[in-house]
Amino acid sequence: MPCVTVLSGFVTDHVELLQLHSKMYHNLAAFEKDAKRRLAMESRRVDLLWPLLLSLSETIYEGFHRQASFVTTTALDCSLVT
């Protein structure tokens, strides 16, 4: 039986908390001098938001889906540059 997480009415709060958590890693990475650790922090952002992209309905939560897509793409881009 697959594991299913039910957010039951708290989708907006859940998404906003994940976005804040992701932003925290991004801001923290700016102070890190070691490129390997910066890469790890940016990868953590993708790991946080990727399940959200897979589980959110793209039509119902279009704004959140676009934001999460942009952030994951930006994080992957940052990790490739360093």
NORLINPE-V193143 format. One record per pair of residues at least 4 apart in sequence whose C-alpha atoms are under 7 Angstrom apart, sorted by the first residue. I is the first residue (numbers start at 0). GAP is how many residues later the second one is. If there is no record, write none. Layout:
# NORLINPE-V193143
i:gap
I:GAP
I:GAP
This chain:
# NORLINPE-V193143
i:gap
6:4
9:4
10:4
11:4
12:4
13:4
14:4
15:4
16:4
17:4
17:30
17:31
18:4
19:4
20:4
21:4
21:23
21:26
22:4
23:4
24:4
24:16
24:17
24:20
25:4
25:15
25:16
27:4
28:9
28:12
31:5
31:6
33:4
34:4
34:47
35:4
36:4
37:4
38:4
38:40
39:4
40:4
41:4
41:33
41:37
42:4
42:32
43:4
44:4
44:27
44:30
45:4
45:26
45:29
48:4
48:19
48:23
49:4
50:4
51:4
52:12
52:15
55:5
56:4
57:4
57:7
60:4
61:4
62:4
63:4
64:4
65:4
66:4
67:4
68:4
69:4
70:4
71:4
72:4
73:4
74:4
75:4
76:4
77:4
